Amino acid sequence: MPHHTEAPGTLGPLTPRNASRRIDRAPTTNLFDPFDVLPIDKRGNAYYIITQHNAMWYPEDNPYAPRSMYAKEDVLQFAMTDASSLHVFVTHVAMSLSIQADPKLAQDASYHYSRAIYEVNKRIANSKHEEIPNATIFAVGCLVHAEITSGSIDRLKIHMDGLEALVKTKGGIQALAGDDFSFRFTHWIDKVSAIVMGSKPRFRGNDIGDHADPAGWKSYSDIGLRYKIRLSNLTGLEDLAEEVIEVYHILRHLVAEMNYQGQDAQKSTISKEEFDLYAEQLMHRLIDILQNKALESPNQNALIFRLFGDAALAHVTNFICTPARRGSVLELMSIRLRANLEVTNIRSFQIAYPEMMLWIIMVGGLLANGTPNHNWFASLLSDSCLAAGINKVDELRLVLSEFLWSDLYLHPVCKSFWDDVAAAQAMEAGAESGIG
């Protein structure tokens, strides 16, 4: 397997996931807005780019956002209320189109990016006379996201500083609670930025309070208790082992709740609002685990906490929380997970934590599906399954069902990853068939 040379946490320009999309050749005139009420004009191919906004989103059958925070129509409608928001919205669409179909549109993306910044600065300069609208805060959040996908940490920090300052002028993050769209988006972009920069999230949402331990969640599973003992004894970090298993416990129940709410709502033990609060809390706790000072020690055994934290945070971001937006932070997370696996004695960890390591490697592969790390994870999972005597997906599901499993892992869009695992296993075993 080729060795990954970048250090964990390195952020470069993210490679687009494989996509095949027909680009509609719409006219550049404003057919959808004949009365010219939009807050921006047609310069920078604005009207044409807006008609192509579907290019910015994953197809509806893509599993990366089964619980999308908002519909794409809502984003477009909200963006059209403010010049800065619409300019940055057009920036993101143009960026996606320049990757998928027409590189020349990168120039239009740059134009609208600069116009968005101009409009935001104009709003700020006039803030003594006119309150800054939530749409401007949304625009700055979108500028943050543009820097996440472009790879500029310095500009990312500048825009996050600006976002934090704007939120403070509104009276803090809770002051946005009446505008669910802005509130949730600001929380989301804050956590994603924290993941990229390796920093603490700047905003905290509502506490789950009395709902911290629903009746059906009171006791750990047997496998959770076993892993708590192993992690504590093998790492010597008892408190961190306790926190990791508590987080695993919540993640396991959220995956079950997600399945209930999608298939059998009567089995659900929490509301959708509580689900969202748990997911938010879980992301904060996982970020705290990955930034724990104990992981900076030379204790190689403690790497299991970083591996689990990387995979669990990727799982929450990928399958539970993420908006269905192309160009997300997912590839960066797969790069980090691979880099940490490459400095790990994988075989010894597989002996100590067999189910956990299989799950970590599998999640990394699903996260990297369609990226340059795709084949690396497929080969590693193939080797790991062969070593464990696992030859089929159904066998892997059986092995992981007690630890953590979701049928989202087998969504059709993941088929190429599982096909490559099967091919790698068949080649390794010298047989005609493998996982499949």
ZAZALUM-926071 format. One line per field, with one value per residue (C-alpha): chain; z, y, x; residue number from 1; residue in three letters. Coordinates in pm, 1 decimal. Layout:
BEGIN
mol: [A	...]
Z: [Z	...]
Y: [Y	...]
X: [X	...]
seq: [NUM	...]
type: [Ala	...]
***
This chain:
BEGIN
mol: [A	A	A	A	A	A	A	A	A	A	A	A	A	A	A	A	A	A	A	A	A	A	A	A	A	A	A	A	A	A	A	A	A	A	A	A	A	A	A	A	A	A	A	A	A	A	A	A	A	A	A	A	A	A	A	A	A	A	A	A	A	A	A	A	A	A	A	A	A	A	A	A	A	A	A	A	A	A	A	A	A	A	A	A	A	A	A	A	A	A	A	A	A	A	A	A	A	A	A	A	A	A	A	A	A	A	A	A	A	A	A	A	A	A	A	A	A	A	A	A	A	A	A	A	A	A	A	A	A	A	A	A	A	A	A	A	A	A	A	A	A	A	A	A	A	A	A	A	A	A	A	A	A	A	A	A	A	A	A	A	A	A	A	A	A	A	A	A	A	A	A	A	A	A	A	A	A	A	A	A	A	A	A	A	A	A	A	A	A	A	A	A	A	A	A	A	A	A	A	A	A	A	A	A	A	A	A	A	A	A	A	A	A	A	A	A	A	A	A	A	A	A	A	A	A	A	A	A	A	A	A	A	A	A	A	A	A	A	A	A	A	A	A	A	A	A	A	A	A	A	A	A	A	A	A	A	A	A	A	A	A	A	A	A	A	A	A	A	A	A	A	A	A	A	A	A	A	A	A	A	A	A	A	A	A	A	A	A	A	A	A	A	A	A	A	A	A	A	A	A	A	A	A	A	A	A	A	A	A	A	A	A	A	A	A	A	A	A	A	A	A	A	A	A	A	A	A	A	A	A	A	A	A	A	A	A	A	A	A	A	A	A	A	A	A	A	A	A	A	A	A	A	A	A	A	A	A	A	A	A	A	A	A	A	A	A	A	A	A	A	A	A	A	A	A	A	A	A	A	A	A	A	A	A	A	A	A	A	A	A	A	A	A	A	A	A	A	A	A	A	A	A	A	A	A	A	A	A	A	A	A	A	A	A	A	A	A	A	A	A	A	A	A	A	A	A	A	A	A	A	A	A	A	A	A	A]
Z: [0.0	-84.6	214.2	272.3	310.7	454.2	830.1	1004.6	982.1	662.0	454.9	81.8	-200.8	-171.4	-465.3	-598.2	-555.4	-872.0	-1023.8	-1351.0	-1399.6	-1704.5	-1706.0	-1842.2	-2101.2	-1981.7	-2130.5	-1950.8	-1934.2	-1617.3	-1724.0	-1368.7	-1247.0	-1529.2	-1300.6	-1188.4	-816.8	-730.0	-513.4	-768.5	-1143.0	-1420.6	-1419.0	-1364.3	-1541.7	-1228.4	-1384.8	-1568.6	-1259.4	-1039.8	-1281.0	-1231.3	-851.1	-846.4	-936.2	-581.3	-414.9	-394.7	-587.7	-376.3	-357.6	-203.0	158.2	277.7	408.5	509.7	770.0	570.7	784.5	510.7	160.4	-131.2	-224.2	123.2	79.7	-256.8	-125.0	178.5	-32.1	-261.0	26.0	47.8	-198.3	7.1	54.3	-312.4	-429.0	-204.2	-304.3	-671.1	-573.7	-443.3	-746.2	-982.8	-790.6	-830.2	-1199.4	-1264.9	-1129.0	-1295.6	-1634.9	-1721.7	-1567.6	-1705.5	-1446.3	-1180.2	-1288.7	-1218.6	-878.0	-797.7	-909.6	-691.1	-398.3	-408.4	-447.2	-145.2	67.4	-58.3	36.1	380.7	451.1	338.9	583.6	866.3	789.3	806.5	1119.9	1341.3	1142.2	1037.7	1213.5	1037.9	901.7	961.7	587.0	620.0	895.5	662.9	389.5	614.1	711.0	340.8	295.6	574.6	390.4	68.0	249.6	399.1	49.1	-100.1	162.3	301.9	680.2	713.0	524.4	703.8	1039.9	921.9	814.8	1134.2	1339.9	1141.0	1190.3	1564.4	1581.3	1386.5	1610.2	1915.1	1770.0	1760.5	2131.0	2096.3	1922.9	2120.3	1975.9	1641.2	1781.4	1644.4	1292.9	1270.7	933.2	1041.7	1386.7	1263.5	974.6	1200.6	1447.5	1166.0	1002.9	1344.8	1416.1	1069.2	1097.7	1437.0	1278.9	1001.5	1222.5	1517.2	1745.0	1986.1	1849.6	1920.8	1982.6	2216.1	2163.8	2400.1	2656.2	2641.4	3014.9	3159.6	2840.6	2892.6	2967.4	2809.9	2969.7	2689.7	2706.1	3073.4	3056.7	2841.2	2605.3	2700.4	2422.7	2544.6	2891.8	2748.9	2545.2	2840.1	3039.5	2750.2	2668.4	3031.9	3099.0	2773.4	2760.9	3128.5	3053.3	3256.7	3233.1	2856.7	2817.5	3013.6	2793.1	2469.3	2570.3	2677.0	2332.9	2164.1	2369.7	2241.9	1882.4	1890.4	2006.7	1755.6	1471.5	1603.1	1642.1	1288.4	1160.0	1375.4	1255.5	898.1	923.5	1250.0	1435.6	1713.4	1840.2	1874.0	2231.5	2153.0	1936.9	1625.0	1820.8	2091.2	1822.9	1681.5	2028.4	2090.8	1753.0	1829.4	2173.5	2024.5	1775.1	2052.3	2270.2	1983.4	1898.0	2266.9	2262.0	1953.7	2116.0	2451.2	2576.0	2658.3	2285.6	2249.0	2459.7	2305.0	2434.7	2115.5	2278.0	2308.6	1927.2	1947.9	2095.5	1800.7	1551.0	1711.0	1746.0	1379.6	1261.6	1496.5	1408.5	1040.2	1094.9	1266.8	1001.9	713.1	811.0	1077.9	1059.4	731.4	490.7	140.8	7.5	-235.4	-150.7	221.4	472.8	431.8	223.4	474.7	745.1	537.9	486.0	861.4	938.9	684.5	813.7	1169.8	1058.0	877.2	1198.9	1393.3	1458.2	1299.0	1361.1	1736.7	1758.5	1563.2	1824.0	2112.9	1954.1	1668.9	1606.3	1667.6	1418.9	1149.3	1198.9	1192.6	867.1	708.5	800.4	659.4	332.3	306.4	383.8	111.2	-149.0	-481.1	-355.7	-400.3	-66.9	-186.7	-300.4	0.5	242.6	23.4	28.1	403.4	478.2	248.1	432.5	769.7	675.9	541.4	861.7	1063.1	842.2	695.3	329.4	267.8	353.3	541.4	755.4	824.6	916.7	1159.4	1319.7	1356.1	1445.6	1817.5	1800.5	1552.1	1219.1	993.7	666.3	528.1	488.8	208.5	24.3	-355.6	-383.4	-174.8	-417.9	-587.2	-253.2	-169.5	-523.1	-478.9	-140.3	-306.7	-591.1	-351.0	-137.5	-437.2	-561.5	-218.2	-164.6	-520.7	-557.9	-789.3	-521.3	-201.3	-5.4	-194.1]
Y: [0.0	343.3	551.7	880.4	1152.2	1434.1	1474.1	1422.0	1741.1	1870.8	2057.8	2096.4	2157.6	1885.3	1650.4	1634.8	1310.2	1124.0	1267.0	1237.4	1515.8	1663.6	2040.6	2217.5	2476.5	2743.4	3092.7	3369.0	3586.3	3608.6	3394.4	3291.2	3654.0	3861.3	4158.9	4189.3	4176.0	3979.4	4167.3	4113.6	4176.2	3936.1	4008.5	3708.1	3480.2	3506.6	3412.3	3112.0	2988.0	3017.2	2794.4	2532.0	2526.3	2151.9	2099.0	2204.6	1919.8	1548.2	1350.4	1275.0	904.4	981.3	857.9	1126.4	1335.7	1113.8	1377.0	1693.4	2003.5	2187.2	2141.6	2293.7	2495.5	2654.3	2751.0	2913.9	3097.2	3224.9	3329.2	3536.6	3766.4	3937.4	4044.4	3905.9	3570.6	3538.5	3629.4	3366.4	3112.3	3174.7	3139.8	2788.0	2682.6	2822.7	2639.5	2311.1	2373.1	2464.2	2124.5	1920.7	2081.7	2417.5	2532.1	2883.2	2934.0	2953.9	3316.9	3379.2	3212.7	3456.2	3752.2	3658.8	3573.7	3924.4	4078.3	3882.2	4017.2	4369.1	4340.2	4197.7	4480.3	4734.5	4587.0	4597.9	4957.4	5054.4	4850.3	5162.5	5273.7	4943.0	4605.7	4336.2	4080.2	3708.8	3663.2	3842.9	3600.7	3317.4	3475.3	3486.4	3123.4	3035.9	3223.7	3008.6	2697.3	2819.9	2837.5	2491.7	2347.2	2567.5	2475.9	2817.5	2793.6	3162.1	3287.7	3030.8	3173.0	3531.0	3450.1	3251.1	3547.6	3763.3	3518.2	3508.5	3889.8	3918.5	3663.0	3862.6	4176.7	3988.4	3900.5	3556.8	3234.0	3190.1	3516.9	3336.8	3060.2	3223.0	3181.4	2806.3	2822.7	3065.0	2908.0	2555.7	2656.8	2870.9	2583.6	2346.4	2562.9	2631.6	2260.5	2182.0	2468.9	2339.7	1998.7	2153.3	2392.7	2156.9	2414.9	2428.9	2517.3	2879.6	2837.6	2607.7	2525.2	2409.4	2144.9	1822.1	1857.0	1618.6	1413.0	1308.3	947.2	820.7	513.9	283.9	407.1	354.9	65.4	-4.3	-299.9	-598.6	-518.6	-158.9	-276.0	-511.0	-231.9	3.4	-246.6	-313.2	54.0	141.1	-146.9	-130.8	248.5	336.6	626.9	533.9	867.7	890.8	530.3	614.6	918.6	726.1	450.6	703.3	864.1	522.5	446.6	763.3	703.7	348.7	466.3	753.1	508.6	293.8	600.6	711.0	373.3	388.1	737.0	624.1	287.0	232.2	558.6	382.2	227.5	566.6	681.7	1046.5	1324.2	1461.1	1775.4	1564.4	1362.6	1681.6	1792.7	1456.2	1473.9	1824.7	1721.6	1415.8	1623.1	1854.6	1561.8	1389.8	1709.9	1735.9	1374.4	1436.1	1747.2	1576.5	1649.0	1280.3	1205.0	1421.6	1175.7	914.2	641.5	440.8	252.1	581.4	601.0	386.7	687.3	905.8	636.4	588.2	963.6	1021.6	746.2	835.3	1205.4	1112.0	886.5	1159.9	1413.5	1176.4	982.2	1187.9	1563.0	1682.8	1902.6	1754.8	1990.3	1899.2	1987.4	1913.1	1833.0	1457.5	1400.2	1582.8	1353.5	1044.3	1182.9	1223.0	879.0	717.8	911.2	794.7	435.6	442.0	517.5	253.2	-109.1	-218.7	-588.7	-548.3	-319.7	-571.9	-834.5	-603.4	-434.6	-659.7	-519.7	-159.0	-174.8	-337.7	-63.7	214.6	88.6	36.7	387.1	528.9	348.4	464.6	817.2	799.5	650.7	817.8	991.3	904.4	716.6	484.6	195.4	219.3	164.7	-106.0	-299.1	-254.9	-368.3	-666.0	-770.2	-719.0	-925.7	-1209.3	-1210.4	-1234.0	-1510.1	-1283.2	-1346.3	-1172.7	-847.9	-1038.9	-1193.9	-852.1	-719.8	-1009.2	-946.5	-571.0	-582.3	-610.6	-328.3	-79.7	-129.6	67.4	-43.2	295.5	134.8	-76.0	208.2	166.1	467.8	275.6	-17.6	82.0	65.7	-279.2	-399.1	-290.9	-463.8	-782.3	-750.9	-691.8	-986.6	-1216.3	-1119.6	-1166.5	-1502.3	-1615.9	-1699.8	-1597.7	-1442.0	-1242.5	-1002.5	-946.4]
X: [0.0	137.8	237.4	57.0	320.1	111.2	96.9	-235.1	-437.6	-280.8	-536.3	-488.6	-734.7	-994.8	-1036.6	-1394.5	-1581.2	-1667.3	-1981.8	-2163.5	-2413.0	-2578.7	-2541.7	-2848.3	-2756.8	-2996.7	-2997.3	-2812.7	-3122.1	-3325.9	-3622.3	-3707.0	-3710.3	-3865.0	-3932.5	-3568.1	-3636.2	-3323.1	-3071.8	-2790.1	-2759.1	-2660.1	-2286.6	-2061.8	-2312.4	-2528.2	-2860.9	-2722.6	-2535.8	-2845.1	-3037.7	-2765.7	-2781.9	-2854.0	-2487.9	-2395.7	-2583.7	-2542.8	-2806.1	-3112.4	-3022.5	-2684.1	-2650.9	-2412.7	-2698.1	-2989.3	-3079.2	-3013.2	-3063.0	-3248.0	-3382.4	-3194.7	-3504.0	-3497.5	-3131.4	-3199.8	-3504.7	-3314.2	-3013.0	-3233.3	-3331.3	-2991.4	-2719.5	-2429.4	-2604.8	-2693.5	-2344.1	-2186.6	-2451.3	-2363.3	-1995.3	-2052.6	-2256.8	-1992.8	-1719.4	-1907.1	-1973.6	-1610.5	-1506.5	-1779.2	-1825.9	-1670.5	-1337.6	-1393.3	-1667.7	-1395.7	-1354.7	-1723.5	-1682.7	-1400.1	-1610.6	-1907.7	-1678.9	-1532.2	-1879.1	-2003.5	-1719.3	-1791.4	-2159.6	-2076.0	-1830.0	-2088.8	-2340.9	-2087.1	-1992.4	-2358.7	-2433.6	-2457.7	-2758.5	-2910.6	-2910.6	-2711.1	-2961.2	-2930.4	-2879.8	-2545.0	-2442.4	-2541.3	-2327.4	-2021.4	-2083.4	-2085.9	-1758.1	-1617.1	-1731.4	-1570.2	-1235.3	-1285.5	-1308.8	-1035.5	-777.4	-682.0	-653.9	-557.9	-864.7	-1079.2	-973.6	-1033.6	-1389.1	-1457.7	-1337.3	-1577.0	-1863.0	-1801.7	-1796.2	-2122.8	-2294.1	-2183.4	-2342.2	-2672.5	-2641.4	-2481.6	-2574.1	-2897.0	-3023.5	-3041.2	-3260.4	-3573.5	-3434.6	-3389.6	-3216.0	-2940.2	-2910.8	-2849.7	-2626.3	-2405.5	-2370.8	-2286.9	-2020.8	-1866.1	-1818.4	-1684.6	-1435.8	-1325.0	-1259.8	-1050.1	-852.6	-811.8	-969.8	-1260.1	-1605.2	-1686.3	-2058.3	-2244.3	-2609.9	-2879.2	-2792.5	-2991.9	-3047.8	-3305.0	-3301.6	-2940.1	-3029.8	-3354.1	-3506.6	-3394.6	-3035.1	-2957.9	-2712.1	-2411.1	-2416.9	-2201.2	-1957.2	-1937.6	-1843.6	-1579.8	-1426.1	-1428.8	-1221.1	-982.3	-929.6	-867.2	-628.0	-431.3	-389.3	-377.8	-614.6	-919.9	-1102.6	-1057.6	-1170.2	-1486.3	-1557.0	-1498.4	-1738.4	-2002.1	-1971.0	-1985.1	-2296.2	-2470.1	-2358.7	-2490.7	-2831.6	-2842.6	-2783.4	-3069.8	-3292.8	-3210.4	-3327.8	-3643.1	-3737.9	-3691.2	-3868.5	-4056.5	-4116.4	-4310.9	-3985.5	-3819.5	-3750.0	-3668.0	-3810.4	-3642.0	-3550.6	-3385.2	-3208.5	-3058.1	-2946.0	-2777.9	-2603.9	-2476.4	-2354.4	-2188.3	-1988.6	-1867.1	-1760.4	-1579.2	-1392.1	-1293.1	-1167.9	-953.4	-803.9	-737.4	-384.6	-335.4	-324.2	-12.6	189.8	423.8	190.7	127.0	-158.7	-348.7	-371.0	-685.0	-868.6	-766.1	-865.4	-1206.0	-1255.1	-1169.4	-1403.5	-1689.0	-1671.5	-1664.8	-1965.3	-2165.2	-2066.1	-2129.9	-2440.5	-2615.8	-2559.3	-2418.3	-2614.3	-2627.9	-2363.5	-2086.2	-1726.5	-1755.2	-1484.7	-1530.1	-1218.0	-1001.8	-1138.7	-1051.0	-697.6	-654.1	-791.2	-560.1	-259.2	-329.0	-380.0	-46.0	143.5	-49.2	43.4	-282.5	-232.3	-183.4	-486.7	-694.8	-609.2	-699.9	-1004.2	-1125.9	-1474.1	-1374.4	-1085.6	-1299.2	-1558.4	-1295.6	-1143.8	-1486.7	-1605.1	-1282.0	-1345.9	-1706.0	-1591.9	-1324.8	-1560.9	-1483.3	-1164.6	-794.7	-798.6	-1077.6	-853.8	-623.5	-911.3	-1066.5	-739.4	-696.1	-1052.2	-1005.5	-688.7	-854.5	-1160.1	-946.0	-741.4	-1064.3	-1209.8	-1478.4	-1563.6	-1896.8	-2071.0	-2339.5	-2066.3	-1916.5	-2261.0	-2305.6	-1966.3	-2029.1	-2398.6	-2324.2	-2068.4	-2221.0	-2392.2	-2624.8	-2780.6	-2674.0	-2331.8	-2483.6	-2655.1	-2625.1	-2396.2	-2140.0	-2145.7	-1819.0	-1636.8	-1773.8	-1695.6	-1334.2	-1315.8	-1443.9	-1194.6	-904.8	-1006.4	-1048.3	-703.2	-548.2	-711.8	-643.3	-1011.1	-1290.3	-1506.7	-1468.9	-1683.9	-2006.5]
seq: [1	2	3	4	5	6	7	8	9	10	11	12	13	14	15	16	17	18	19	20	21	22	23	24	25	26	27	28	29	30	31	32	33	34	35	36	37	38	39	40	41	42	43	44	45	46	47	48	49	50	51	52	53	54	55	56	57	58	59	60	61	62	63	64	65	66	67	68	69	70	71	72	73	74	75	76	77	78	79	80	81	82	83	84	85	86	87	88	89	90	91	92	93	94	95	96	97	98	99	100	101	102	103	104	105	106	107	108	109	110	111	112	113	114	115	116	117	118	119	120	121	122	123	124	125	126	127	128	129	130	131	132	133	134	135	136	137	138	139	140	141	142	143	144	145	146	147	148	149	150	151	152	153	154	155	156	157	158	159	160	161	162	163	164	165	166	167	168	169	170	171	172	173	174	175	176	177	178	179	180	181	182	183	184	185	186	187	188	189	190	191	192	193	194	195	196	197	198	199	200	201	202	203	204	205	206	207	208	209	210	211	212	213	214	215	216	217	218	219	220	221	222	223	224	225	226	227	228	229	230	231	232	233	234	235	236	237	238	239	240	241	242	243	244	245	246	247	248	249	250	251	252	253	254	255	256	257	258	259	260	261	262	263	264	265	266	267	268	269	270	271	272	273	274	275	276	277	278	279	280	281	282	283	284	285	286	287	288	289	290	291	292	293	294	295	296	297	298	299	300	301	302	303	304	305	306	307	308	309	310	311	312	313	314	315	316	317	318	319	320	321	322	323	324	325	326	327	328	329	330	331	332	333	334	335	336	337	338	339	340	341	342	343	344	345	346	347	348	349	350	351	352	353	354	355	356	357	358	359	360	361	362	363	364	365	366	367	368	369	370	371	372	373	374	375	376	377	378	379	380	381	382	383	384	385	386	387	388	389	390	391	392	393	394	395	396	397	398	399	400	401	402	403	404	405	406	407	408	409	410	411	412	413	414	415	416	417	418	419	420	421	422	423	424	425	426	427	428	429	430	431	432	433	434	435	436]
type: [Met	Pro	His	His	Thr	Glu	Ala	Pro	Gly	Thr	Leu	Gly	Pro	Leu	Thr	Pro	Arg	Asn	Ala	Ser	Arg	Arg	Ile	Asp	Arg	Ala	Pro	Thr	Thr	Asn	Leu	Phe	Asp	Pro	Phe	Asp	Val	Leu	Pro	Ile	Asp	Lys	Arg	Gly	Asn	Ala	Tyr	Tyr	Ile	Ile	Thr	Gln	His	Asn	Ala	Met	Trp	Tyr	Pro	Glu	Asp	Asn	Pro	Tyr	Ala	Pro	Arg	Ser	Met	Tyr	Ala	Lys	Glu	Asp	Val	Leu	Gln	Phe	Ala	Met	Thr	Asp	Ala	Ser	Ser	Leu	His	Val	Phe	Val	Thr	His	Val	Ala	Met	Ser	Leu	Ser	Ile	Gln	Ala	Asp	Pro	Lys	Leu	Ala	Gln	Asp	Ala	Ser	Tyr	His	Tyr	Ser	Arg	Ala	Ile	Tyr	Glu	Val	Asn	Lys	Arg	Ile	Ala	Asn	Ser	Lys	His	Glu	Glu	Ile	Pro	Asn	Ala	Thr	Ile	Phe	Ala	Val	Gly	Cys	Leu	Val	His	Ala	Glu	Ile	Thr	Ser	Gly	Ser	Ile	Asp	Arg	Leu	Lys	Ile	His	Met	Asp	Gly	Leu	Glu	Ala	Leu	Val	Lys	Thr	Lys	Gly	Gly	Ile	Gln	Ala	Leu	Ala	Gly	Asp	Asp	Phe	Ser	Phe	Arg	Phe	Thr	His	Trp	Ile	Asp	Lys	Val	Ser	Ala	Ile	Val	Met	Gly	Ser	Lys	Pro	Arg	Phe	Arg	Gly	Asn	Asp	Ile	Gly	Asp	His	Ala	Asp	Pro	Ala	Gly	Trp	Lys	Ser	Tyr	Ser	Asp	Ile	Gly	Leu	Arg	Tyr	Lys	Ile	Arg	Leu	Ser	Asn	Leu	Thr	Gly	Leu	Glu	Asp	Leu	Ala	Glu	Glu	Val	Ile	Glu	Val	Tyr	His	Ile	Leu	Arg	His	Leu	Val	Ala	Glu	Met	Asn	Tyr	Gln	Gly	Gln	Asp	Ala	Gln	Lys	Ser	Thr	Ile	Ser	Lys	Glu	Glu	Phe	Asp	Leu	Tyr	Ala	Glu	Gln	Leu	Met	His	Arg	Leu	Ile	Asp	Ile	Leu	Gln	Asn	Lys	Ala	Leu	Glu	Ser	Pro	Asn	Gln	Asn	Ala	Leu	Ile	Phe	Arg	Leu	Phe	Gly	Asp	Ala	Ala	Leu	Ala	His	Val	Thr	Asn	Phe	Ile	Cys	Thr	Pro	Ala	Arg	Arg	Gly	Ser	Val	Leu	Glu	Leu	Met	Ser	Ile	Arg	Leu	Arg	Ala	Asn	Leu	Glu	Val	Thr	Asn	Ile	Arg	Ser	Phe	Gln	Ile	Ala	Tyr	Pro	Glu	Met	Met	Leu	Trp	Ile	Ile	Met	Val	Gly	Gly	Leu	Leu	Ala	Asn	Gly	Thr	Pro	Asn	His	Asn	Trp	Phe	Ala	Ser	Leu	Leu	Ser	Asp	Ser	Cys	Leu	Ala	Ala	Gly	Ile	Asn	Lys	Val	Asp	Glu	Leu	Arg	Leu	Val	Leu	Ser	Glu	Phe	Leu	Trp	Ser	Asp	Leu	Tyr	Leu	His	Pro	Val	Cys	Lys	Ser	Phe	Trp	Asp	Asp	Val	Ala	Ala	Ala	Gln	Ala	Met	Glu	Ala	Gly	Ala	Glu	Ser	Gly	Ile	Gly]
***
